[in-house]
Structure formats: structure tokens, C-alpha cells
């Protein structure tokens, strides 16, 4: 079923899936698979909504995918889940890997001028503050 959805997807959706593949290569981390699966499923399950959102928001598929990934990775890494934490405010190796993925996503958003340097640094600092309070 997923293969058919990919095969008959719009050009915006195909571009988004290609961006996920590209970022998978850039991250070079198994931790990327967690937010990737969530974003990929959301895009494939709601293809029309995804395309409409791009037009309404006046953004590119790359900007939308990066933003979605940033939300998901940020939510996971600040969740307080024992999957990512050893103790309150202390990430385990899986959590550290996911935080690294989050940083790469933010860096990529900065690279394409989706956010400013100041915003990028603020988001990185904010996520670390939220991690200290999680769990």
C-alpha cells in the first residue's frame, strides 16, 4: 500500500520523500528513523493536505519537511521517556543521538534560511533547557 502511495504521489510529496532520503544520508544515524517514520507516514497518509499546506503557507517542501522533523525530534528528545533518558535531564546514548539529529535539522533549516542564526541558536539552547526539565 505504501509503495502505491509513493508511486502515485504528487510532485510535492515525491519531493518531500526525496528530502527525507537526503536528510537520512546527512544525519547518518539510526536515530533519524524515528522522526522520519512519523513525518513520512503523515505525508503519505495526508498527501492532499500536505500539498494544500505548502500552497497556503507559501513554503517549499524542504521547509515543511524540516519543520515537521524539528517538531517531532524535539518532542521525542524532551519527552522524558526512558527510551531516551538515564535520569532526569540526563540523556542516554539513544537520546544523545536524537539530540544530534535535532541539531542537524536545525543546522539544515539555517542553511536554507528557513530560520536565522539567532533563531537556530535559541532553538538549540531551548531544547537543552527543556531536556533538563524532562523526566
Protein Blocks (a to p, Z undefined) as FASTA:
>chain_A
ZZmmmmmpcfklmmmmmmmmmmmmmnopaklmmmmmmmmmmmmmmmmlmmmmmmmnopaf
klmmmmmmmmmmmmmmmnopaklpfbghiacfklmmmmmmmmmmmmmmmmnomacfklmm
mmmmmmmmmmmmgZZ
